[in-house]
Every structure is written in structure tokens, then in C-alpha cells.
């Protein structure tokens, strides 16, 4: 190897790794899509609107996502993954089961009021339109099963510790999940009547008290 080749190799090794432009651009597009969907709704939002909000050409946007369905599916997946990461950390904590379930509730409620609230009506609009789409079904099925898989061990641990009476862990996990989803759907129907945080908290308290030993 020549001195020139060695010098070039040293310069290459000393250079910091290039940032993942693709991941950064994807995040940029999804944030733009979230804002446009929240402002205009799923029907009225156009790919041109999203490209403009992301400061991209329409052609560049299509290199990443072929249509609005692909955009909102990716957006939901990103929100789900972030939420599940938080819940996994809580599930592994060494704390009373009731305390961990409360932290579950607080984490999900905070996510809903932060990342989710602006696009919830759009999510339900989207599902009503293409719920028969197998990709959408798969995404929501995976979300539900992951949530249950994280909740059941906490409930089982609470039963083993004597915190909870011997309820069916899966039925209890489904009831807690239905509380979240049902309250959010009611809020979409009538946001003036339903206070998401207050009603989730009160419903959760009632369910938890019913499980206590």
C-alpha cells in the first residue's frame, strides 16, 4: 500500500459516520403528514400539501410513500412503537402491580393527549374507509396483542403477590384495553361531553378496585 493510500485510509477512518438521511427524511415527512392530517382531515389532505409542509418536491415524497394510506399506516406504526417501548420499560420494573398498571394508564393517556389527540378523528376516519385492508388489520392486531402480552404478566404478578384477587389475567387486560379504546372513540363522537384524561382515570380506578384482593 502506498503512502497516499495509507493517508486516504486514515482520513476515511477519522471521518464521523454519515447521518442516516433516509431515516431523518422519513421522520420529517411523517411529522408533516401528522400536521396536515390533523388540520385538513384524511379526505381533504393531499400529497401535495404534505410535500409542501415537509419542504419537499412531490416527486421526492413519492419516493418514500406511494399514497396517503401508506403515510398514515407508517404514522400509526411509529406512534405504536414509541408507546410500546415505554410500556415494556414499565412492565419490567420491580414495583407493585397496581403501581405499574397506573403508570401504564398515565403513559398511554399522556401519549394520547400529546402525539395522538390531533389525529384521532383522522385515524377513525381512515379505519372506517379501509379497515378491510389487511395491512391495517395486521397493524392494529399486533398493537392489541403486544399490549395484552405486556399487561398480562403484571396482572399475574399482582395475583401472585396477593394484590389482586384471582381474576382471569387476559380478560382483565382486555377490559383495561377496552377502557382506553372505548373512551377515545366516545371522545371522537362527543368531545364536549367526554374528558379523555378524567374519564380514563375514573374508569381505570373502578376496574382496578374491582380487581383488588
C-alpha positions in Angstrom: 0.0 0.0 0.0 1.4 3.4 -1.0 1.8 6.3 1.4 -1.0 8.1 -0.5 -3.3 5.1 0.0 -2.5 4.9 3.8 -3.2 8.7 4.1 -6.5 8.3 2.4 -7.5 5.4 4.6 -6.6 7.3 7.7 -8.8 10.2 6.6 -11.7 7.9 5.9 -11.4 6.2 9.3 -11.2 9.6 11.1 -14.4 10.9 9.4 -17.5 10.7 11.5 -20.2 8.3 10.2 -22.7 9.9 7.8 -26.1 10.6 9.3 -29.0 8.4 8.2 -30.5 10.9 5.8 -33.3 8.4 4.9 -34.5 8.0 8.5 -34.3 11.7 9.1 -36.3 12.4 5.9 -38.9 9.8 6.8 -39.4 11.4 10.3 -39.7 14.8 8.6 -42.4 13.5 6.2 -44.4 11.8 8.9 -44.4 14.8 11.1 -45.6 16.9 8.1 -48.3 14.3 7.4 -49.4 14.3 11.0 -49.9 18.1 10.9 -51.7 18.1 7.6 -54.0 15.3 8.5 -54.8 17.0 11.8 -55.6 20.3 10.1 -57.4 19.0 6.9 -58.7 15.5 7.7 -57.9 12.4 5.7 -60.2 13.1 2.8 -59.1 16.7 2.1 -55.4 16.2 2.7 -53.4 15.9 -0.5 -49.9 14.5 -1.1 -49.0 18.0 -2.5 -50.0 19.5 0.9 -47.8 17.1 2.8 -44.8 17.6 0.4 -45.1 21.4 0.8 -45.3 21.1 4.6 -42.2 18.9 4.6 -40.4 21.3 2.2 -40.0 18.6 -0.4 -41.0 18.1 -4.0 -44.0 15.9 -4.7 -41.7 13.5 -6.6 -39.4 13.1 -3.6 -42.3 12.4 -1.3 -43.4 9.6 -3.7 -40.0 8.0 -3.4 -40.8 7.4 0.3 -44.6 6.9 0.4 -46.7 5.9 -2.6 -50.0 7.4 -1.2 -51.9 8.7 1.9 -52.7 5.1 3.0 -49.0 4.3 3.3 -48.4 7.5 5.1 -51.0 7.1 7.8 -50.1 3.4 8.2 -46.5 4.4 8.8 -47.5 7.2 11.1 -49.6 4.8 13.2 -46.8 2.3 13.3 -44.4 4.9 14.6 -46.8 6.0 17.3 -47.4 2.4 18.3 -43.7 1.6 18.5 -43.0 4.6 20.7 -45.8 3.7 23.1 -44.9 0.0 23.3 -41.3 0.9 24.1 -42.5 2.9 27.1 -44.8 0.2 28.3 -42.1 -2.5 28.0 -39.9 -0.5 30.4 -42.7 -0.1 32.9 -43.6 -3.9 32.7 -40.0 -4.8 33.7 -39.9 -2.5 36.7 -39.8 -4.1 40.2 -42.8 -2.3 41.7 -46.3 -3.3 42.9 -48.6 -4.4 40.1 -51.2 -1.8 40.8 -48.5 0.9 40.6 -47.2 -0.4 37.2 -50.7 -0.5 35.8 -51.3 3.1 36.9 -48.1 4.0 35.1 -49.4 2.2 32.0 -52.5 4.3 32.2 -50.6 7.5 32.7 -48.2 6.8 29.9 -50.9 5.9 27.4 -53.0 8.9 28.4 -50.0 11.3 28.1 -49.3 9.8 24.6 -52.9 10.3 23.5 -53.0 13.9 24.7 -49.7 14.6 23.1 -49.0 12.7 19.8 -52.4 11.2 19.3 -55.0 13.8 20.1 -54.7 15.9 16.9 -55.1 12.9 14.6 -57.6 10.7 16.4 -60.5 11.7 14.3 -58.4 11.1 11.2 -57.4 7.6 12.5 -61.1 6.6 12.9 -61.9 8.2 9.5 -59.1 6.2 8.0 -60.2 2.9 9.6 -63.8 3.4 8.6 -62.6 3.7 5.0 -60.2 0.9 4.7 -60.5 -1.4 7.7 -60.7 -4.3 5.4 -57.1 -3.5 4.3 -55.0 -6.5 5.6 -52.1 -4.2 6.4 -54.2 -2.0 8.7 -55.8 -5.1 10.3 -52.3 -6.5 10.9 -51.0 -3.3 12.5 -53.9 -3.0 14.9 -53.9 -6.7 15.7 -50.2 -6.5 16.5 -50.8 -3.5 18.7 -53.6 -5.2 20.6 -51.6 -8.4 21.1 -48.5 -6.6 22.2 -50.5 -4.5 24.7 -52.1 -7.7 26.1 -48.7 -9.5 26.3 -47.3 -6.6 28.3 -50.3 -6.3 30.6 -50.9 -10.0 31.5 -47.6 -10.6 33.4 -48.2 -7.5 35.5 -51.7 -8.8 36.4 -50.4 -12.3 37.1 -47.7 -10.8 39.3 -50.4 -8.9 41.2 -52.4 -12.1 41.8 -49.2 -13.9 43.0 -48.4 -11.1 45.4 -51.9 -11.0 46.8 -52.6 -7.6 45.5 -55.4 -8.8 43.1 -58.0 -11.4 43.5 -57.6 -14.4 41.1 -59.2 -12.8 38.0 -58.6 -14.1 34.5 -55.5 -12.1 33.5 -56.3 -12.0 29.8 -59.9 -10.9 30.5 -58.6 -8.1 32.8 -56.1 -7.0 30.3 -58.8 -6.8 27.6 -61.1 -4.9 29.9 -58.3 -2.3 30.6 -57.6 -2.0 26.8 -61.3 -1.6 26.1 -61.5 1.2 28.6 -58.8 3.2 26.7 -60.1 2.5 23.2 -63.8 3.0 24.2 -63.2 6.3 25.9 -61.2 7.6 22.9 -64.0 6.6 20.5 -66.6 8.3 22.7 -64.4 11.4 22.7 -64.4 11.4 18.9 -68.2 11.2 18.9 -68.7 13.9 21.5 -65.6 15.8 22.7 -67.7 18.3 24.6 -69.1 15.6 26.9 -66.0 13.3 27.2 -62.9 14.4 29.0 -60.3 11.8 27.9 -58.0 12.1 30.9 -60.6 12.3 33.6 -62.8 9.5 32.2 -59.9 7.2 31.6 -58.6 7.8 35.1 -62.0 7.3 36.8 -62.8 4.2 34.7 -59.4 2.7 35.4 -59.9 3.3 39.2 -63.2 1.4 39.1 -61.7 -1.5 37.2 -58.6 -1.6 39.5 -60.7 -1.5 42.6 -62.8 -4.5 41.3 -59.6 -6.5 40.8 -58.1 -5.8 44.3 -58.0 -8.7 46.8 
